[in-house]
Amino acid sequence: MTDLGLYRHLDQMAPWNDRLQVLEVIGVSDEAPDVKTFTFRSDNQTWFRYKPGQFLTLELPTPDGPLMRTYTLSSSPSRPFSIAVTVKAQAGSIGTRWMFDHLVPGSHVKAYGPAGDFSLHSHPAAKYLFISAGSGVTPMMSMLRWLNDCAPWTDVGFVNCARRAEEIIFRKELELLGGHMPGLSLGFMIEERSSREGWYGHMGRIDAIRLPLLAPDFREREIFCCGPDPFMRAVRGMLDAAGFDMTKYHQESFAAPVMEEIPAPFASPVEDGIAAPVEAVTPIRFSLSEVDAGCVAGQTVLQTARSSGVRIPAACEFGLCGTCKVKKVSGEVEMSHNGGILDHEIDDGFILACCSKPLSALEIEV
């Protein structure tokens, strides 16, 4: 029986922030084969403030230790009392399979976020085109749900690609929205037919011929793209070749760039019989853990913390997700991030441990 005493008005609740949150699972639903939506509420009755299209990081308590996984929010901030992620379990998935097997209503997980700049609110326009494949539809769904609630007359082209018809995530809801939003144009494309469901729509893969059929005026639109990396590379190349203004193209990806090899701590190689000098070491004080450590030249704050037994949660480890955000009490760092931290947070002394290298002695609040 629902406890209606839990209800509080929005102005009686504090918004969630980008620090650690504990979430309670309140719903699990099937969306497509090997695809589920997990809906959460806050354990401490906060409301959720974020931009449609942003993501968060879940800390999954697996038997082998905490596992950090980043997922885009499929819910809309126009409905702020709960949030949801829609996830697809691939053959080699570890975190997502664990969620499928263990998360049920009443379960609790820790979360970090929200983060990310892949949102129509960051790139306002008169007309949009959302292009997605597979589970890349989730940020598009978040943005479309927000538009349906707050600006249903918006001109939106929505193109989604899947392998088979039954694998189109959110298909029924999208078709329902297509009848409610006068400015919404839907285009589905599948690669192969199946015996489970009939299909009379577009088939094949999106290319320079099919894109104008699905969105004839694509050159006039702000385009958002999300899906597997090969899919996004193909879309980007197609648009570039068509003369599209690529400043109006935005894509979401959690793929890490190629990282340089970091020298091992305190390495002292021997060359021509002469020992090379030991790398310079910069002192780092992890104040809350009461640990003093030395950071070898070329190492990040996160690497030093790990080698010293200090736990800093991290997921992407290339400055995108913001999970490893920590407070720098003193000292200077060189930080090369990919959007996982905001300017005002940097002004307040926060850094991303995964992509920050000390320029002087540091004190870190962790």
VEXLOMAR-645092 format. One line per field, with one value per residue (C-alpha): x, y, z. Coordinates in steps of 0.02 Angstrom, whole numbers. Example, Ala and Ser with C-alpha at 12.3 -4.5 7.8 and 13.67 -1.06 7.14 Angstrom:
x = (615_684) .
y = (-225_-53) .
z = (390_357) .
***
This chain:
x = (0_68_119_41_124_285_219_298_283_432_472_480_617_800_864_992_1169_1322_1387_1352_1170_1085_943_803_736_548_518_593_514_556_575_645_748_887_833_761_716_761_668_736_686_800_826_824_674_764_699_803_872_964_961_874_1011_1130_1198_1241_1360_1296_1405_1353_1398_1457_1539_1709_1693_1607_1585_1561_1450_1390_1214_1115_953_803_683_639_676_499_448_571_518_604_739_763_899_863_1003_1043_1139_1266_1346_1497_1408_1456_1376_1215_1195_1219_1080_965_998_997_905_722_602_671_854_975_1125_1241_1246_1352_1297_1214_1345_1366_1331_1235_1070_958_963_1147_1111_941_870_708_715_798_845_881_974_1006_1040_1009_1020_1084_900_900_961_847_701_744_746_587_494_544_483_318_289_353_353_249_237_427_483_578_635_666_763_800_891_885_931_752_581_559_724_663_669_519_430_253_282_362_214_98_197_189_0_13_155_107_288_359_411_460_573_618_742_786_921_830_655_606_466_409_344_290_375_328_447_624_755_944_1068_1058_1158_1166_1014_902_937_850_701_688_729_720_771_910_1028_913_913_1018_1071_1101_1172_1201_1238_1384_1545_1544_1365_1411_1566_1458_1328_1460_1551_1387_1337_1509_1508_1334_1399_1309_1365_1455_1446_1262_1309_1325_1359_1368_1504_1583_1730_1898_2035_2202_2300_2487_2576_2610_2781_2783_2809_2990_3056_3246_3293_3472_3544_3724_3760_3712_3555_3440_3387_3228_3075_3032_2897_2765_2687_2497_2403_2234_2167_2008_2099_2251_2367_2525_2580_2704_2649_2778_2797_2667_2544_2371_2296_2184_2331_2423_2270_2250_2432_2417_2259_2146_1979_1915_1764_1795_1707_1762_1937_1959_1873_1697_1583_1635_1628_1804_1770_1862_1897_2073_2111_2281_2408_2399_2361_2360_2187_2138_1955_1820_1675_1652_1671_1595_1688_1606_1657_1837_1824_1764_1920_1857_1960_1937_2064_2076_2145_2235_2423_2503_2607_2647_2617_2430_2303_2149_1991_1958) .
y = (0_171_283_449_527_528_668_839_993_1034_1193_1090_980_1013_978_842_899_826_744_565_513_353_298_174_70_97_14_-106_-128_-218_-108_-228_-389_-369_-190_-132_34_59_199_274_397_483_404_574_649_767_815_789_941_905_941_819_716_714_556_490_359_212_123_-59_-165_-322_-468_-418_-242_-80_-64_109_120_277_282_417_469_424_518_703_838_901_756_787_663_514_476_328_244_127_2_-135_-290_-338_-511_-454_-337_-353_-204_-207_-396_-371_-241_-360_-499_-401_-234_-249_-124_-82_-106_36_98_246_372_518_657_724_773_802_940_836_929_1037_1164_1190_1216_1301_1302_1323_1149_988_821_675_529_373_188_54_115_281_328_360_543_579_509_617_773_724_689_861_941_846_912_1089_1136_1007_1118_1109_1053_889_755_591_454_290_140_-39_-212_-281_-205_-281_-201_-22_45_153_120_120_278_365_322_388_550_563_581_712_824_913_958_782_680_499_392_213_105_-77_-186_-352_-424_-550_-677_-594_-432_-370_-218_-102_43_89_-47_-43_75_263_342_495_434_382_531_658_540_536_720_821_985_912_1055_1177_1082_1068_885_772_598_451_268_149_235_165_229_404_410_363_498_630_588_588_759_832_769_845_1017_1023_1159_1047_1178_1124_940_864_685_588_460_377_307_348_430_343_377_395_263_326_288_167_246_265_179_181_102_57_113_77_19_187_204_343_469_429_527_684_656_784_766_746_749_660_749_652_486_553_485_567_507_547_578_529_647_603_523_590_622_470_354_416_391_212_169_240_145_299_267_397_335_344_281_349_403_531_684_662_585_691_544_575_757_803_963_1035_1124_1192_1181_1190_1059_1043_976_920_870_830_925_829_983_1157_1323_1374_1209_1239_1414_1332_1224_1060_954_790_670_563_702_815_814_911_1065_1088_1003_967_941_846_831_645) .
z = (0_-48_96_46_198_98_-12_7_-101_-210_-114_46_-26_-63_-240_-262_-295_-379_-221_-169_-173_-115_-227_-197_-341_-358_-525_-653_-825_-987_-1141_-1273_-1276_-1147_-1111_-945_-865_-682_-593_-432_-298_-174_-4_81_-10_-127_-297_-453_-544_-706_-892_-1009_-1091_-942_-861_-689_-620_-518_-390_-401_-247_-338_-245_-319_-250_-301_-489_-565_-720_-810_-883_-972_-888_-993_-879_-892_-762_-792_-679_-537_-402_-484_-611_-728_-829_-974_-1001_-1127_-1071_-1203_-1211_-1112_-992_-810_-724_-824_-801_-614_-616_-710_-584_-421_-430_-378_-299_-127_-177_-141_-242_-228_-369_-426_-542_-642_-772_-957_-1083_-1212_-1195_-1302_-1160_-1198_-1383_-1406_-1582_-1677_-1754_-1693_-1766_-1648_-1729_-1626_-1635_-1504_-1325_-1390_-1393_-1204_-1202_-1350_-1253_-1103_-1213_-1306_-1144_-1081_-1243_-1231_-1055_-1079_-1264_-1362_-1517_-1548_-1722_-1692_-1813_-1723_-1815_-1728_-1801_-1737_-1796_-1791_-1760_-1587_-1534_-1558_-1381_-1327_-1492_-1420_-1320_-1469_-1579_-1444_-1432_-1621_-1605_-1467_-1528_-1690_-1730_-1704_-1857_-1822_-1931_-1888_-1984_-1958_-2035_-2048_-2036_-1904_-1883_-1722_-1794_-1965_-2039_-2181_-2146_-2196_-2202_-2211_-2132_-2128_-2269_-2382_-2480_-2335_-2220_-2336_-2345_-2155_-2128_-2291_-2206_-2097_-2147_-2055_-1892_-1734_-1737_-1587_-1617_-1500_-1528_-1554_-1606_-1785_-1806_-1746_-1856_-2006_-1967_-1937_-2100_-2196_-2131_-2161_-2340_-2366_-2319_-2152_-2030_-1905_-1767_-1757_-1733_-1559_-1510_-1347_-1319_-1168_-1268_-1189_-1290_-1312_-1153_-1139_-1038_-862_-789_-644_-472_-415_-572_-587_-755_-796_-963_-1016_-840_-762_-657_-715_-583_-486_-544_-446_-315_-266_-93_-82_82_81_233_278_256_351_218_152_-19_-155_-335_-466_-614_-746_-624_-585_-415_-441_-478_-325_-216_-276_-248_-72_-25_-32_-120_-241_-342_-530_-686_-856_-800_-939_-867_-934_-802_-652_-530_-463_-416_-256_-160_-176_-13_-66_-206_-395_-528_-716_-763_-939_-928_-1057_-981_-819_-710_-720_-712_-548_-470_-522_-447_-285_-279_-352_-471_-564_-489_-646_-756_-632_-611_-468_-504_-319_-153_-132_4_-55_49_36) .
***
